[in-house]
Amino acid sequence: MKKKDLIILVFISIIFFSTAFIFQKDPGYMDSEFYYLAGKQLANGKLTIPVIWNYLDNPVKLPAPIFSYWMPGASILVSISIKLFGENFLGSRILSLLIALGIAPLSYVMAFKLATNRATSFLTGILSIFSGFYFKFIIIPETVMIYILLGGLYFFTLSQIIQDFQTSKSTWKNLAVLGIVAGGMHLTRVDGLFFYFIGVFVIIFFIFKKHGISRKCACLQLLTFTFFYLIIMSFWFISNLQQYGTLFSPSNSKAFWIATYDDTFIYPPSGLTLNYWIENGLPLRFTQITNGLKINLGSFVGVQTAIIGLPLFLIGIKRRIRNSLIFPGILHLFLIFIIMTIIFPLAGARGGFLHSSAANQIIIWILMADGFQGFLEWGVQKRNWQLVRSQKMFGSALVVLVFLFTVFIYSRDVIGKNINYPKWSFEYSKFNEIEKKIEKITSEKTDVVMVNNPLGYNYSSGRWSIVIPNSEVQGFYEVIQKFHVKFIVVDKNLPEKFNENHQKFIINNFYLLKRLEDGSLIYAINEQ
């Protein structure tokens, strides 16, 4: 391992990651919009937000509690960045860039610990920079970059703890680090709770395996890990207890009974029960699991191995599966795949697996690079290749391929057909057009608009916004009354329960303000 390699990887990371500042000048989609807006609120000392994007926690007014559904980790990072670098989208991302520069060096160090091979380690670092589908998520308010980095740290530390147990070395320091990292992962995503339980399982397993360890020492080890986990998570649990009377938000329990994706926006949320799921969700379960299986497999092949890396990954698995660094990561990946395919197929198919499995991504890059080394060793043995020459020739080809794959995906998903008007920001142009029409009637940003994407609308305009509920007409009316809705934007993306009765209600109580070219309709309330 050479420091020069780490410096080179950081330098390449700076150049490549910085391109995201050129073409991604806005959040781009709902998740990032939320983390940015929530981070901005935190930076201003606020725990509420003038946006409601779901009704699962039964909000009663605007502004509403921010973190009733998603965890605050990414937004906390945004808030710190805003405090340091400015209250705008650019300022919210600079800290993410600085932290992301650690992904390639960490990947290099972890690969070197596994293979003690400089070429394999450097290739792992390069794969972490030219990361295919993941690249567009790295330098925006999101959980992907945090999960990649913390996931790598988690499995690296867990591997060291396993080795400490096996060699009877002291584990206290590493247990503390593991607890902090597990807490950080749970603070970032709900499924981060699994990392606490993985740590508990490993500790208990080795306690029972090592018969000479005292019961007192065993309990202290478990308590050490839990204590440092709670250092990170305790404020969040206390906040939930104060606000909801439970450790977790009620939105989390309601999410179990979602029958279709549109039930995420159901109103009233009291309708989400076990009986509701049995009646409406169970008949669809096989189809949802089948669809989730197809999408999650596609995500693994296309996102995590960038397609061309799949055979290399399989070679790496064959070579290294018993290693203490690799086995826990692959086991977690398998469990997350099962959970996001069978238990939560709706969430998994809509990006849940892609985001959750980011924690395993450094392990996957390591296996791809080590599998490449295994391929070269096969060529040396079977085809009389020269190792150094093959590393340069085939390694260069692999790097070029992953680079081109990353550029292709980024160009397709972010830039689009016109480099001067990136596809990433298209929706905000529409929201700006809508807001100009509304501002002719009112300049008060507290006059609420109901729209399909309230987070994106609030980001674009600053106007208080709520989502169109997935409800019958009566529930639709209640939401309008409850949150004093003054404007409604109806486009082609409507919840499944929205029908002609809703349309009649709007026509009877609102007037048409504008029809946009894409067919979207802007309605304003009849004030008389």
C-alpha positions in Angstrom: 0.0 0.0 0.0 1.4 3.4 -1.0 0.3 6.9 0.1 0.9 8.0 -3.5 -1.9 5.8 -4.7 -4.3 7.3 -2.2 -3.3 10.9 -3.3 -3.9 10.0 -6.9 -7.4 8.5 -6.1 -8.4 11.6 -4.2 -7.2 13.8 -7.1 -9.2 11.8 -9.6 -12.2 11.9 -7.3 -12.1 15.7 -7.0 -12.0 16.1 -10.8 -14.7 13.6 -11.6 -17.1 14.3 -8.7 -16.9 18.1 -9.4 -18.7 17.5 -12.7 -21.9 16.9 -10.7 -21.8 20.6 -9.8 -22.1 21.6 -13.5 -25.1 19.5 -14.5 -26.9 18.8 -11.2 -27.8 22.3 -10.0 -31.0 21.1 -8.4 -32.0 18.1 -6.3 -33.6 16.4 -9.3 -36.1 14.2 -7.6 -38.2 13.8 -4.5 -35.8 12.1 -2.1 -33.1 14.7 -2.7 -35.6 17.5 -2.5 -36.7 16.3 0.9 -33.2 16.0 2.3 -32.2 19.5 1.0 -35.4 21.2 2.3 -35.2 19.5 5.6 -31.6 20.3 6.0 -32.3 24.0 5.3 -35.0 24.0 8.0 -32.5 22.4 10.5 -29.9 25.0 9.6 -32.5 27.6 10.6 -33.3 25.9 13.9 -36.7 24.5 12.7 -38.1 21.0 13.2 -41.1 21.6 10.9 -41.5 22.1 7.2 -44.2 23.8 5.1 -44.7 20.7 3.1 -46.7 17.5 3.5 -45.8 14.7 1.0 -47.6 11.9 2.8 -50.3 11.7 5.6 -49.1 8.5 7.3 -48.4 10.3 10.6 -51.8 12.1 10.4 -50.4 15.7 10.3 -52.8 18.3 11.7 -51.4 21.6 10.3 -48.7 23.3 8.3 -45.8 23.5 8.9 -45.6 19.8 9.8 -43.0 17.7 11.6 -40.1 17.1 9.2 -38.9 13.5 10.0 -42.1 11.6 10.4 -41.1 9.1 7.7 -37.5 9.4 6.6 -34.5 9.5 8.9 -32.6 12.8 9.5 -29.0 11.7 8.9 -28.6 13.1 5.3 -30.4 16.3 6.3 -28.2 16.8 9.3 -25.2 16.7 6.9 -26.9 19.2 4.6 -27.6 21.5 7.5 -24.0 21.5 8.6 -22.9 22.2 5.0 -25.3 25.1 4.7 -24.0 26.6 7.9 -20.4 26.3 6.6 -20.8 27.2 2.9 -24.1 29.1 2.4 -27.9 28.6 2.4 -28.3 27.5 -1.2 -28.2 24.2 -3.1 -24.5 24.6 -4.0 -23.6 25.2 -0.3 -25.6 22.2 0.8 -23.4 19.9 -1.2 -19.9 21.0 -0.6 -19.5 19.0 2.7 -20.8 15.9 0.8 -18.1 16.4 -1.8 -15.4 16.6 0.9 -16.7 13.5 2.6 -17.1 11.6 -0.6 -13.4 12.0 -1.3 -12.9 9.4 1.3 -14.7 6.6 -0.6 -11.9 5.7 -2.9 -9.1 5.7 -0.2 -11.3 3.6 2.1 -12.0 1.2 -0.8 -8.3 1.0 -1.5 -7.4 0.3 2.2 -10.1 -2.4 2.5 -9.0 -4.1 -0.7 -5.4 -4.1 0.4 -6.4 -5.7 3.7 -8.1 -8.5 1.8 -5.7 -9.1 -1.1 -2.4 -7.3 -0.1 -2.2 -6.5 -3.7 -1.5 -2.9 -4.9 -3.0 -3.4 -8.3 -6.2 -4.9 -6.9 -6.5 -2.1 -4.4 -6.0 0.7 -6.9 -8.5 -0.9 -9.3 -11.0 -1.0 -6.4 -10.5 2.7 -5.8 -11.1 3.5 -9.5 -14.3 1.4 -9.5 -15.5 3.4 -6.6 -15.1 6.7 -8.5 -16.5 5.5 -11.8 -19.5 4.0 -10.1 -22.1 3.8 -12.9 -25.7 4.4 -11.7 -24.5 5.4 -8.3 -22.5 8.4 -9.5 -25.5 10.7 -10.0 -26.4 10.2 -6.3 -23.0 10.9 -4.8 -22.9 14.7 -4.6 -26.5 15.6 -3.9 -28.5 15.6 -0.7 -29.0 11.8 -0.4 -28.3 8.7 1.6 -26.3 6.8 -1.0 -22.9 8.4 -0.4 -23.3 8.2 3.4 -24.3 4.5 3.2 -21.4 3.6 0.9 -18.9 5.2 3.2 -20.4 4.1 6.5 -21.2 0.6 5.1 -17.5 0.2 4.2 -16.4 1.4 7.6 -18.9 -1.0 9.3 -17.8 -4.1 7.5 -14.1 -3.1 7.9 -14.5 -2.7 11.6 -16.7 -5.8 12.0 -13.9 -7.8 10.2 -11.4 -6.5 12.7 -13.6 -7.4 15.7 -14.0 -10.9 14.3 -10.3 -11.2 14.0 -9.9 -9.8 17.5 -12.2 -12.4 18.9 -10.4 -15.2 17.1 -7.0 -14.1 18.3 -8.1 -13.1 21.8 -7.1 -9.5 21.3 -8.9 -6.5 23.0 -12.1 -5.6 21.1 -13.2 -2.5 23.2 -12.0 0.2 20.8 -13.4 -1.5 17.7 -16.7 -2.2 19.5 -17.0 1.5 20.2 -16.3 2.4 16.6 -18.8 -0.2 15.4 -21.5 1.2 17.7 -21.0 4.7 16.4 -21.0 3.6 12.7 -24.2 1.5 13.3 -25.8 4.5 14.9 -24.9 6.7 12.0 -26.4 4.2 9.5 -29.6 3.9 11.5 -29.8 7.7 11.7 -29.5 7.7 7.9 -32.0 5.1 6.9 -34.6 3.1 8.8 -33.1 -0.2 7.6 -29.9 0.9 9.3 -31.3 -0.7 12.4 -30.2 -4.1 11.0 -26.6 -3.1 11.5 -27.2 -2.8 15.2 -28.6 -6.3 15.3 -25.8 -7.7 13.1 -23.3 -6.3 15.6 -25.3 -7.9 18.5 -25.4 -11.2 16.7 -21.6 -11.3 16.0 -20.8 -10.4 19.6 -23.1 -13.0 21.1 -21.9 -15.6 18.6 -18.3 -15.2 19.6 -19.1 -15.0 23.3 -20.7 -18.4 23.1 -17.9 -19.7 20.9 -15.2 -18.5 23.4 -15.9 -20.6 26.4 -13.2 -19.0 28.5 -14.8 -15.5 28.5 -16.5 -14.4 31.7 -20.1 -13.5 31.7 -19.3 -10.1 33.1 -16.9 -9.4 30.3 -19.4 -10.6 27.7 -22.1 -8.3 29.0 -19.7 -5.4 29.1 -18.7 -6.0 25.4 -22.4 -6.0 24.4 -23.1 -2.9 26.5 -20.1 -1.1 25.0 -21.4 -1.6 21.5 -24.9 -0.6 22.5 -23.8 2.4 24.5 -21.9 4.0 21.5 -24.8 3.1 19.2 -27.2 5.0 21.6 -24.8 8.0 21.7 -25.8 8.6 18.1 -29.4 7.4 18.2 -30.6 8.5 21.7 -31.6 12.0 20.8 -33.8 10.6 17.9 -35.5 8.1 20.2 -36.1 10.8 22.8 -37.5 13.2 20.1 -40.0 10.5 18.9 -41.0 9.7 22.5 -41.8 13.4 23.1 -43.6 13.8 19.8 -45.4 10.5 19.3 -45.0 8.6 22.6 -43.1 5.8 20.9 -39.5 5.2 19.9 -40.4 5.2 16.2 -42.7 7.4 14.2 -46.3 6.0 13.6 -45.5 6.3 9.9 -43.2 3.4 10.2 -45.9 1.1 11.5 -48.5 2.3 9.0 -46.0 1.5 6.1 -46.3 -2.2 6.9 -49.9 -2.3 5.6 -49.4 -0.4 2.3 -51.1 -2.5 -0.3 -50.0 -0.5 -3.4 -47.5 2.3 -3.9 -50.2 5.0 -3.9 -51.2 4.0 -0.4 -48.1 5.9 0.6 -50.3 9.0 0.1 -53.5 7.5 1.6 -55.9 9.7 3.6 -56.9 9.1 6.3 -54.0 6.9 7.4 -56.2 5.1 9.9 -57.4 3.0 6.9 -54.1 1.2 6.8 -54.6 -1.8 8.9 -53.8 -5.6 8.8 -57.4 -6.2 7.5 -56.9 -3.6 4.8 -53.7 -5.2 3.7 -55.2 -8.7 3.7 -58.1 -7.5 1.6 -56.3 -5.2 -0.8 -52.6 -6.2 -0.7 -52.5 -9.9 -0.3 -54.1 -10.7 -3.6 -51.4 -8.5 -5.3 -48.5 -10.0 -3.3 -47.3 -12.6 -5.8 -47.3 -10.0 -8.7 -45.5 -7.5 -6.5 -42.9 -10.0 -5.4 -42.3 -11.1 -9.0 -42.0 -7.5 -10.1 -39.7 -6.8 -7.1 -37.5 -9.8 -7.9 -37.1 -8.7 -11.5 -36.3 -5.1 -10.6 -34.0 -5.9 -7.7 -32.0 -8.5 -9.8 -31.7 -5.9 -12.5 -30.5 -3.4 -9.9 -27.9 -5.8 -8.7 -26.6 -6.6 -12.1 -26.9 -3.1 -13.6 -26.3 -0.8 -10.7 -24.0 -2.7 -8.3 -21.9 -4.6 -10.8 -22.3 -2.3 -13.8 -23.2 -5.4 -15.9 -19.6 -6.0 -17.0 -18.5 -6.6 -13.5 -20.9 -9.5 -12.8 -18.6 -12.3 -13.9 -15.7 -10.7 -12.0 -17.8 -10.4 -8.9 -18.7 -14.1 -9.1 -15.0 -15.1 -9.4 -14.3 -12.9 -6.4 -17.0 -14.6 -4.4 -15.5 -18.0 -5.2 -12.1 -16.8 -4.1 -13.0 -14.8 -0.9 -16.4 -15.8 0.4 -14.9 -17.2 3.7 -13.0 -14.0 4.5 -14.2 -12.2 7.6 -14.4 -8.9 5.6 -16.4 -10.4 2.7 -18.8 -12.9 4.3 -20.8 -10.5 6.6 -21.2 -8.0 3.7 -22.5 -10.6 1.3 -24.7 -12.1 3.9 -26.2 -8.7 4.6 -26.6 -8.1 0.9 -28.5 -11.4 0.5 -30.8 -10.6 3.5 -31.5 -7.1 2.2 -32.4 -8.6 -1.2 -34.8 -11.0 0.4 -36.4 -8.3 2.6 -36.8 -5.8 -0.2 -38.1 -8.5 -2.6 -40.5 -10.5 -0.3 -41.4 -8.4 2.7 -41.2 -4.9 1.2 -41.5 -5.5 -2.6 -43.1 -2.1 -3.3 -40.4 -0.2 -1.6 -37.7 -2.4 -2.9 -38.8 -2.1 -6.5 -39.0 1.7 -6.2 -35.4 2.2 -5.1 -35.3 0.7 -1.6 -33.0 -2.1 -2.6 -30.7 0.2 -4.6 -30.4 2.5 -1.6 -30.1 -0.1 1.1 -27.5 -2.2 -0.7 -25.3 0.9 -1.1 -23.9 -0.2 2.3 -22.4 -3.3 0.5 -21.0 -1.5 -2.5 -17.4 -1.2 -1.4 -17.4 -5.0 -0.7 -18.8 -5.5 -4.3 -16.1 -3.3 -5.8 -13.4 -5.2 -3.9 -14.8 -8.6 -5.2 -14.9 -7.3 -8.8 -11.3 -6.1 -8.5 -10.2 -9.3 -6.8 -12.1 -11.4 -9.4 -10.2 -9.5 -12.1 -7.0 -10.5 -10.4 -8.2 -14.1 -10.3 -9.0 -13.9 -14.1 -5.4 -12.7 -14.7 -3.9 -15.4 -12.6 -5.9 -18.0 -14.6 -4.5 -16.5 -17.8 -1.0 -16.7 -16.4 -1.4 -20.4 -15.5 -3.5 -21.5 -18.5 -2.4 -19.2 -21.3 1.1 -18.2 -20.3 0.1 -14.5 -19.9 2.6 -12.1 -18.4 1.0 -10.8 -15.3 2.2 -7.2 -15.3 1.5 -6.8 -19.0 -1.9 -8.3 -18.6 -2.7 -6.1 -15.7 -1.9 -3.0 -17.7 -3.7 -4.1 -20.9 -6.9 -5.7 -19.5 -7.0 -3.4 -16.5 -6.9 -0.3 -18.7 -9.7 -1.8 -20.8 -11.8 -2.5 -17.7 -11.3 1.1 -16.4 -12.3 2.6 -19.8 -15.4 0.4 -19.9 -16.6 1.4 -16.4 -15.8 5.0 -17.2 -17.8 5.0 -20.4 -20.7 3.1 -18.7 -20.8 5.8 -16.0 -20.7 8.6 -18.6 -23.5 7.0 -20.6 -25.8 6.6 -17.6 -25.0 10.1 -16.3 -25.6 11.6 -19.7 -28.9 9.7 -20.2 -30.3 10.4 -16.7 -29.0 13.8 -15.9 -28.0 15.7 -19.0 -30.5 14.5 -21.6 -30.6 15.7 -25.1 -29.7 19.3 -24.6 -26.5 20.0 -22.5 -27.6 23.6 -21.9 -30.9 22.5 -20.4 -30.2 19.4 -18.3 -33.0 16.8 -18.0 -32.3 16.8 -14.3 -34.0 20.2 -13.8 -36.9 19.9 -16.3 -39.7 19.6 -13.7 -38.6 22.9 -12.0 -39.2 24.9 -15.2 -42.8 23.7 -15.1 -43.2 24.6 -11.4 -41.8 28.0 -12.1 -44.4 28.5 -14.9 -47.2 27.4 -12.5 -46.0 29.7 -9.8 -45.9 32.7 -12.1 -49.7 32.2 -12.7 -50.4 31.8 -9.0 -48.4 34.9 -8.1 -50.7 37.0 -10.3 -53.4 36.2 -7.7 -51.5 36.1 -4.4 -48.0 36.9 -3.2 -48.5 35.1 0.0 -46.4 31.9 0.0 -48.6 30.5 2.8 -51.5 30.1 0.4 -51.3 26.4 0.0 -51.1 24.5 -3.3 -52.0 20.8 -3.7 -49.7 19.2 -6.2 -48.3 15.8 -7.2 -44.8 16.7 -6.0 -45.1 19.2 -3.2 -41.4 18.9 -2.3 -40.3 19.8 -5.7 -42.8 22.6 -5.9 -41.7 24.1 -2.5 -38.1 23.8 -3.6 -38.9 25.8 -6.8 -41.2 28.4 -5.4 -41.1 28.5 -1.6 -44.8 28.0 -1.5 -46.5 25.9 1.2 -47.4 22.6 -0.6 -49.2 19.4 0.1 -49.6 16.2 -1.9 -52.8 15.1 -3.6 -54.1 12.4 -1.3 -55.0 8.9 -2.3 -58.5 9.1 -0.9 -62.2 9.1 -1.7 -63.9 12.4 -2.4 -64.8 12.9 1.2 -61.2 12.5 2.3 -60.1 14.8 -0.5 -62.5 17.5 0.7 -61.3 17.1 4.3 -57.6 17.6 3.3 -58.5 20.7 1.4 -60.4 22.1 4.4 -57.9 21.0 6.9 -54.9 22.6 5.2 -56.8 25.6 3.6 -55.8 24.7 0.1 -56.1 27.6 -2.4 -54.7 26.0 -5.5 -54.7 22.6 -7.1 -52.4 21.3 -9.9 -53.8 18.3 -11.7 -51.5 16.4 -14.1 -51.3 12.9 -15.5 -49.7 11.5 -12.4 -52.7 11.0 -10.1 -53.3 8.6 -7.2 -55.3 5.5 -8.1 -58.4 6.6 -6.1 -58.6 9.9 -8.0 -61.6 9.7 -10.4 -64.3 11.8 -12.1 -65.9 12.5 -8.8 -62.8 14.3 -7.6 -62.7 16.2 -10.9 -66.4 17.3 -10.4 -65.6 18.5 -6.9 -62.7 20.6 -8.2 -64.8 22.1 -11.0 -67.6 23.0 -8.5 -65.3 24.6 -6.0 -62.3 25.9 -8.0 -62.0 27.7 -11.3 -59.5 26.9 -14.1 -56.6 29.3 -13.9 -54.4 27.9 -16.7 -53.9 24.8 -18.9 -50.3 24.0 -19.6 -48.9 22.6 -22.8 -48.3 19.2 -21.2 -52.0 19.0 -20.2 -51.6 20.0 -16.6 -54.4 22.0 -15.1 -54.0 24.8 -12.6 -57.1 25.5 -10.4 -57.7 28.4 -8.0 -60.4 28.3 -5.3 -63.7 30.1 -5.6 -63.4 32.7 -2.8 -67.1 33.8 -2.9 
